[in-house]
């Protein structure tokens, strides 16, 4: 909170019965206006490239490994048993010379808590791409049933190993599944798939998977006999490896990997974001036509042409990693900011869309450097958890892949900050507060509880220290009825870095005693 925790003993007792189920941001202390950093939340992974979570599941993040496993990250630990392992049916970089094949996408059904359905996009052992549905185990919520596989949509892929696309996601407003296959590979779309309405490749597809076989939403733009095919939502894409919807307003962002010269980010506003759009490939590369990398393509006049809102040359990178609009709990001033990166450029950048125009473009690479001898490179993808916090994927080589989370710097976090879990007396006499290590991913070696015998405008003395966010015996100096104590909690990492104690009611920084903790 922005004020000290002035809690009389009888008030604490009344706060003990908080509901078990809470909104996704309940109990998360805010750190608006804070400089950013990244914290490594997973390492030793084999080609990790995506993260997501079922709606409202704030306890788990699901990590996708390209070779065919889905892992669970819970409270900063990657669990040893995979949620799903389909390596035997996935063709991945471990099986061939292709660097872009494998398990490429994961999406949980909007009603996952009821039906247990999850959808995956992968390259099968024949080199074709497949969208399939699996169902959660009936006996273990941390496992999908590997025998429950149902094929949803086969996507025949030419003999090339590249441009598989792979992103799948449910529209936040319509609940339909959006699928982004690449153009079929090689270079310059030799099979001319992207502008061919009779092919599903090089497109954004939109289907209804509430029952299988899937059906076509009635408002898809090309419903009717003949080409373009009914599944097509938009066309003219090269390799839209990652796209995302703004979870708040439904706007669509696509990171479409370029050919030899230009990388691009495409944007379309909700409602009907992207309906019937043509993003130009391979007549265009970026905003340029004739295509400078494929000069024999044309024409430059295309119906419903949508040009990128951001492009950059290959002097800066080679493969755009489309990201997410930040809508998380921790940093409200960043809400509406879109983060993206590049595999070769090893950069992370951001911008905002205001009134349909790009604004506030920034290079975040230096700010987001994790420090401590760690670096973020080989950026293939971004991910988003149930709270809307954003993750960055360093694919690595072999089992050296890492996952980083974008967070405020430690010194600008407040364990007792605004929005935080209340400092309450729980059953059994224990006092608890926000587990900052679990919610922010900053490693916390020690929590300290500080007390002031009054309204918190003086020096706070340390009265308890522990590695856990619980004070088992409570305060032996409980104030007498009608008297008052103020409490502040801080967290420290192993290097001695400390969270902020915040400010007093007069706006002055709170003062912590230099004396030892019991």
C-alpha positions in Angstrom: 0.0 0.0 0.0 1.1 3.6 -0.3 0.6 3.9 3.4 1.9 1.8 6.3 0.1 -1.3 7.4 -1.6 0.2 10.5 -3.3 -2.9 11.8 -4.6 -3.4 15.3 -4.7 -7.0 16.6 -8.5 -7.2 16.4 -8.5 -5.9 12.8 -6.0 -8.5 11.8 -8.3 -11.3 13.2 -11.2 -10.0 11.1 -9.1 -10.2 7.9 -8.4 -13.9 8.2 -11.3 -15.2 6.1 -10.3 -14.1 2.6 -11.9 -16.0 -0.3 -10.0 -18.8 -1.8 -10.7 -17.8 -5.4 -9.7 -14.3 -6.4 -9.5 -12.2 -9.5 -6.2 -12.6 -11.4 -4.7 -9.4 -10.0 -5.9 -9.7 -6.4 -2.9 -9.7 -4.0 -0.3 -8.4 -6.5 1.4 -5.3 -5.4 1.8 -2.7 -8.1 5.0 -1.0 -9.2 4.0 1.7 -11.6 6.6 3.9 -13.2 9.4 1.5 -12.3 12.4 0.8 -14.6 12.3 -2.7 -15.9 14.5 -5.8 -15.9 14.2 -9.5 -16.6 14.5 -12.4 -14.2 15.4 -15.9 -15.5 12.5 -18.2 -14.5 13.6 -21.4 -16.3 16.9 -22.8 -17.8 18.3 -26.1 -19.1 15.3 -26.4 -21.5 15.5 -28.0 -25.0 14.6 -25.3 -27.6 11.9 -23.6 -25.6 9.7 -21.3 -27.7 6.4 -20.4 -26.1 4.4 -20.0 -22.9 0.8 -19.7 -22.1 -1.8 -20.6 -19.4 -5.4 -21.5 -19.2 -7.8 -18.6 -18.4 -7.5 -17.5 -14.8 -4.8 -20.2 -13.9 -2.4 -18.0 -12.0 -0.5 -20.8 -10.4 1.0 -22.4 -13.5 2.7 -21.4 -16.7 2.9 -23.9 -19.5 6.2 -24.0 -21.4 6.5 -25.4 -24.9 9.7 -27.2 -26.1 10.1 -27.4 -29.8 11.0 -31.1 -29.7 7.6 -32.0 -28.5 7.1 -31.5 -24.7 4.9 -29.2 -22.7 6.3 -28.5 -19.2 4.7 -26.8 -16.2 6.4 -23.9 -14.4 5.0 -23.5 -10.9 6.3 -21.1 -8.3 9.6 -20.7 -10.1 10.2 -24.4 -10.6 9.9 -26.4 -13.8 8.2 -29.7 -12.8 10.1 -32.9 -13.7 7.0 -34.6 -15.2 5.8 -33.1 -18.5 2.2 -32.0 -18.9 2.3 -33.6 -22.4 5.1 -35.4 -24.3 4.4 -36.1 -28.0 8.0 -36.3 -29.2 7.4 -39.7 -30.8 4.9 -38.0 -33.3 6.8 -34.7 -33.8 9.4 -34.0 -36.4 11.8 -31.5 -34.8 15.3 -30.1 -35.2 16.5 -33.1 -33.4 15.2 -35.3 -36.2 16.1 -33.4 -39.3 18.1 -30.6 -40.7 15.1 -28.3 -40.5 15.3 -25.6 -37.8 11.7 -24.5 -37.9 9.8 -27.8 -37.5 8.5 -29.2 -34.2 5.8 -28.5 -31.6 5.2 -24.9 -32.4 1.9 -23.7 -30.8 -0.4 -24.3 -27.8 -3.7 -22.8 -27.0 -6.1 -23.7 -24.1 -9.8 -23.6 -24.9 -11.6 -20.6 -23.3 -13.7 -23.2 -21.3 -10.7 -25.3 -20.4 -11.7 -25.4 -16.7 -14.9 -27.2 -17.9 -13.9 -29.3 -20.9 -10.2 -29.7 -20.4 -9.4 -29.1 -24.1 -6.0 -27.9 -25.3 -4.9 -27.5 -28.9 -1.4 -27.9 -30.3 0.2 -27.1 -33.7 3.1 -29.4 -34.7 5.0 -30.8 -37.6 4.4 -34.6 -37.9 7.0 -37.2 -38.8 6.1 -36.8 -42.5 6.9 -33.1 -42.5 3.3 -31.9 -42.6 1.8 -29.6 -40.0 -1.2 -30.6 -37.9 -3.6 -28.9 -35.5 -4.8 -31.5 -32.9 -6.8 -31.5 -29.7 -5.9 -33.2 -26.5 -7.9 -33.5 -23.3 -6.8 -33.0 -19.7 -6.4 -36.2 -17.7 -9.5 -37.1 -15.7 -7.3 -38.0 -12.7 -4.4 -35.6 -12.8 -4.9 -31.8 -13.5 -1.2 -31.5 -14.2 -1.3 -33.9 -17.1 -2.9 -34.2 -20.5 -4.2 -37.6 -21.6 -1.8 -38.6 -24.5 -4.4 -41.1 -25.8 -7.0 -38.3 -26.3 -5.5 -36.9 -29.5 -8.0 -35.9 -32.1 -6.8 -34.4 -35.4 -8.5 -31.0 -36.0 -6.9 -29.7 -39.2 -4.1 -31.2 -41.4 -2.0 -28.7 -43.2 0.0 -30.3 -46.1 3.4 -28.7 -46.3 5.7 -28.8 -49.3 9.0 -30.6 -49.1 10.7 -27.6 -47.5 11.4 -27.6 -43.8 10.9 -23.9 -43.2 8.0 -21.4 -43.0 5.8 -23.7 -40.9 4.2 -20.8 -39.0 2.8 -22.4 -35.9 0.9 -19.9 -33.7 -2.6 -20.7 -32.6 -4.8 -18.6 -30.3 -8.4 -18.1 -29.4 -10.0 -14.8 -30.2 -10.7 -13.0 -26.9 -14.1 -11.8 -28.2 -15.4 -14.5 -30.4 -13.9 -17.7 -28.9 -12.9 -19.0 -32.3 -9.5 -20.6 -33.0 -7.1 -18.6 -35.2 -4.3 -20.5 -36.9 -1.3 -19.1 -38.8 0.4 -21.5 -41.2 3.5 -20.2 -43.1 3.6 -20.0 -46.9 5.2 -23.5 -47.4 8.8 -22.5 -47.3 11.8 -22.3 -49.6 12.0 -18.6 -50.7 9.9 -16.1 -52.5 6.8 -18.4 -52.0 7.8 -20.5 -55.0 4.4 -22.4 -54.8 2.6 -19.0 -54.8 0.5 -20.1 -51.8 0.1 -16.7 -49.9 -2.0 -15.0 -52.7 -3.8 -18.3 -53.7 -7.3 -18.5 -52.2 -7.3 -22.2 -52.9 -4.5 -22.8 -50.4 -4.6 -22.6 -46.6 -0.9 -21.7 -46.5 0.4 -18.2 -46.0 -2.9 -17.3 -44.3 -4.6 -16.5 -41.0 -7.4 -19.2 -40.6 -10.4 -19.0 -38.3 -12.5 -22.0 -37.3 -15.0 -23.0 -34.6 -13.7 -25.9 -32.5 -16.4 -26.1 -29.9 -17.3 -29.4 -31.5 -15.4 -31.6 -33.9 -15.2 -31.8 -36.9 -14.7 -28.1 -36.8 -17.2 -25.7 -38.4 -16.8 -22.4 -40.3 -18.0 -19.3 -38.5 -20.8 -17.7 -40.5 -19.0 -14.3 -40.7 -15.7 -15.6 -42.1 -15.1 -13.3 -45.1 -15.0 -16.0 -47.9 -17.8 -18.3 -46.9 -19.3 -19.8 -50.0 -18.5 -22.1 -52.9 -15.0 -22.3 -54.4 -12.0 -20.2 -53.6 -11.0 -18.5 -51.4 -11.5 -21.3 -49.0 -14.0 -20.8 -46.2 -11.4 -21.2 -43.4 -9.4 -18.2 -44.6 -9.6 -15.1 -42.4 -6.8 -13.1 -44.1 -4.0 -13.8 -46.5 -0.7 -12.5 -47.9 1.5 -13.7 -45.0 5.0 -15.3 -45.3 5.8 -16.9 -42.0 3.6 -15.4 -39.2 5.4 -17.5 -36.5 3.9 -15.4 -33.7 0.7 -13.3 -33.6 -1.3 -12.2 -30.6 -4.5 -10.5 -29.6 -4.6 -7.6 -27.1 -6.5 -9.4 -24.3 -8.3 -6.1 -23.4 -9.6 -4.9 -26.7 -9.1 -7.7 -29.2 -6.6 -5.8 -31.5 -4.5 -8.2 -33.6 -0.6 -8.0 -33.9 1.3 -10.2 -36.3 5.1 -10.7 -36.4 5.6 -11.8 -40.0 9.2 -13.0 -40.8 10.6 -11.3 -43.9 12.8 -12.5 -46.8 16.2 -10.9 -47.4 15.7 -7.3 -46.5 12.7 -6.4 -44.2 11.0 -7.6 -41.0 7.5 -6.4 -40.2 4.8 -6.1 -37.5 1.2 -6.0 -38.8 -1.7 -4.5 -36.8 -5.4 -4.5 -37.2 -7.9 -3.1 -34.8 -10.9 -4.9 -33.3 -13.7 -5.6 -34.0 -13.1 -8.0 -36.9 -9.4 -7.5 -36.7 -7.9 -8.8 -40.0 -11.2 -9.9 -41.6 -10.5 -10.2 -45.3 -7.2 -8.4 -45.1 -4.3 -9.0 -47.5 -0.9 -8.4 -46.0 0.8 -8.3 -49.3 3.3 -11.1 -49.4 4.9 -12.0 -51.8 4.0 -9.0 -54.0 5.3 -6.9 -51.1 8.1 -7.2 -48.6 7.3 -4.9 -45.8 5.9 -1.7 -47.3 7.8 -2.2 -50.6 6.4 -3.3 -54.0 7.8 -4.5 -56.3 9.2 -6.9 -53.7 12.9 -6.0 -53.4 13.9 -9.6 -52.5 11.7 -11.2 -55.1 11.6 -8.6 -58.0 9.5 -10.7 -60.4 6.4 -10.6 -58.1 3.4 -8.3 -58.6 1.0 -6.6 -59.0 1.2 -3.9 -56.4 -2.5 -3.2 -56.4 -4.2 -5.7 -54.1 -7.7 -5.6 -52.6 -7.9 -5.0 -48.9 -4.1 -4.4 -48.7 -2.8 -3.8 -45.1 0.8 -2.6 -44.8 2.9 -3.1 -41.7 2.9 -0.5 -38.9 6.5 -1.3 -38.0 9.3 -2.6 -40.2 13.1 -2.7 -39.9 15.9 -3.7 -42.2 18.2 -6.8 -41.9 21.0 -4.6 -40.8 19.2 -4.7 -37.5 17.9 -8.3 -37.4 16.8 -11.2 -39.5 13.7 -12.9 -37.9 11.1 -10.9 -36.1 9.7 -12.4 -32.9 6.2 -11.1 -32.5 5.2 -10.5 -28.9 2.3 -9.2 -26.7 0.6 -6.0 -25.6 1.2 -5.8 -21.9 -2.0 -6.1 -19.8 -0.4 -7.4 -16.6 -1.1 -6.7 -13.0 2.2 -5.2 -11.8 3.0 -2.2 -14.0 -0.2 -0.3 -14.9 1.7 2.5 -16.7 2.9 -0.1 -19.3 -0.6 -1.4 -20.1 -1.1 -1.0 -23.9 2.6 -1.3 -24.7 3.5 -4.0 -27.3 6.8 -5.8 -26.8 8.6 -7.7 -29.7 12.1 -8.8 -30.5 14.4 -10.4 -33.1 16.2 -13.8 -33.3 19.4 -12.4 -34.8 19.3 -8.9 -33.5 18.9 -10.0 -29.9 16.9 -6.9 -29.2 13.6 -6.2 -27.4 11.7 -3.2 -28.5 8.2 -1.8 -27.7 5.7 0.7 -29.0 2.1 1.7 -28.5 -0.8 2.1 -30.9 -2.8 5.3 -30.3 -5.5 6.3 -32.6 -4.3 3.7 -35.1 -0.8 5.2 -35.2 2.5 3.9 -33.8 3.9 6.0 -30.9 6.4 5.8 -28.1 8.8 3.4 -29.9 11.6 2.3 -27.6 14.6 0.0 -27.6 14.3 -1.9 -24.3 17.3 -4.2 -24.8 19.7 -2.6 -22.3 16.9 -2.0 -19.8 15.8 -5.6 -19.9 19.3 -7.1 -19.6 19.1 -9.6 -16.7 22.6 -9.0 -15.4 24.5 -11.4 -13.1 26.4 -12.7 -16.1 23.2 -13.7 -18.0 22.3 -12.6 -21.5 19.2 -12.9 -23.6 19.9 -14.0 -27.2 18.3 -16.2 -29.9 14.9 -14.7 -29.1 12.4 -16.9 -30.9 9.2 -15.9 -29.1 7.3 -14.2 -26.3 4.7 -15.7 -24.0 2.0 -14.5 -21.6 0.7 -15.9 -18.4 -2.9 -15.8 -17.0 -2.1 -12.4 -15.3 -0.9 -10.9 -18.5 2.8 -10.8 -17.5 5.2 -11.3 -20.4 8.0 -13.8 -20.9 10.9 -13.9 -23.4 12.4 -17.0 -24.9 16.1 -17.6 -25.5 16.0 -20.7 -27.6 19.6 -21.6 -27.0 21.4 -24.6 -28.5 20.3 -28.1 -27.3 19.4 -28.1 -23.7 20.6 -24.6 -23.0 17.3 -22.8 -23.5 16.1 -20.2 -21.1 12.9 -18.3 -20.2 12.9 -14.7 -18.8 10.1 -12.7 -17.3 9.8 -8.9 -17.6 9.5 -7.4 -14.2 10.1 -4.1 -12.3 13.5 -3.8 -10.7 13.6 -5.2 -7.2 14.2 -1.8 -5.5 10.9 -0.5 -6.8 8.8 -3.3 -5.6 6.9 -3.1 -2.3 5.9 -6.3 -0.5 3.4 -4.2 1.4 2.5 -2.1 -1.7 -0.7 -1.1 -3.2 -2.8 -4.1 -4.2 -0.7 -6.5 -2.2 -2.0 -9.5 -0.3 -3.1 -8.1 3.0 -0.8 -8.7 6.0 -3.2 -10.8 7.9 -3.5 -13.2 10.9 -4.4 -16.6 9.5 -5.7 -19.7 11.2 -3.2 -21.0 13.7 -1.8 -17.7 14.7 0.4 -17.2 11.6 0.7 -13.9 9.9 1.1 -14.0 6.1 1.8 -11.6 3.2 2.4 -11.6 -0.6 4.9 -14.3 -1.7 6.9 -11.9 -3.8 9.2 -14.6 -5.1 6.3 -16.5 -6.6 4.4 -13.5 -8.0 7.3 -11.4 -9.3 9.9 -14.1 -9.9 12.6 -12.0 -8.2 14.5 -14.5 -6.0 13.9 -13.6 -2.3 16.3 -14.9 0.2 14.8 -13.2 3.2 11.6 -11.4 4.2 11.7 -9.0 7.0 8.8 -7.6 9.1 9.3 -4.1 10.5 7.1 -2.6 13.2 6.4 0.9 14.4 4.5 1.5 17.7 2.1 4.1 16.2 1.1 5.4 12.8 4.4 4.7 11.1 5.9 8.2 10.9 9.0 7.2 12.8 11.6 4.5 12.7 10.5 0.9 12.0 12.3 -1.8 13.9 12.9 -5.3 12.5 10.8 -7.8 14.5 11.0 -10.9 12.3 13.0 -12.4 9.5 12.4 -15.6 7.5 12.9 -17.1 4.0 9.1 -17.8 3.9 6.2 -15.3 3.7 4.8 -16.4 7.0 5.3 -15.4 10.6 4.3 -18.5 12.5 3.9 -17.2 16.0 2.7 -13.7 15.2 3.8 -10.7 17.1 4.6 -11.4 20.8 4.2 -7.6 21.4 0.6 -7.5 20.2 -0.8 -4.1 21.0 -3.4 -3.8 23.7 -7.0 -3.2 22.6 -7.5 0.2 21.0 -3.7 0.7 20.6 -2.0 0.6 17.3 1.0 -0.9 15.5 2.2 -0.3 12.0 4.0 -2.9 9.9 6.0 -3.0 6.8 7.4 -6.0 5.0 10.5 -6.0 2.8 12.2 -8.7 0.8 15.9 -9.1 0.1 17.8 -11.2 -2.4 21.0 -13.1 -1.7 23.1 -10.2 -2.9 21.5 -7.8 -0.3 19.2 -6.0 -2.7 16.0 -4.9 -1.0 12.5 -4.0 -2.0 11.2 -0.5 -1.1 9.6 0.1 2.3 7.4 2.8 0.6 6.5 6.2 1.9 4.7 7.4 5.0 1.4 9.3 4.9 3.3 12.6 4.5 5.1 11.3 1.4 8.5 10.9 3.1 10.4 7.6 2.6 9.8 5.3 5.6 12.8 4.9 7.8 14.0 1.4 8.7 16.2 0.8 11.8 19.8 -0.4 11.2 19.5 -2.7 14.2 19.5 -6.5 13.8 16.4 -8.7 13.4 15.5 -11.2 16.0 
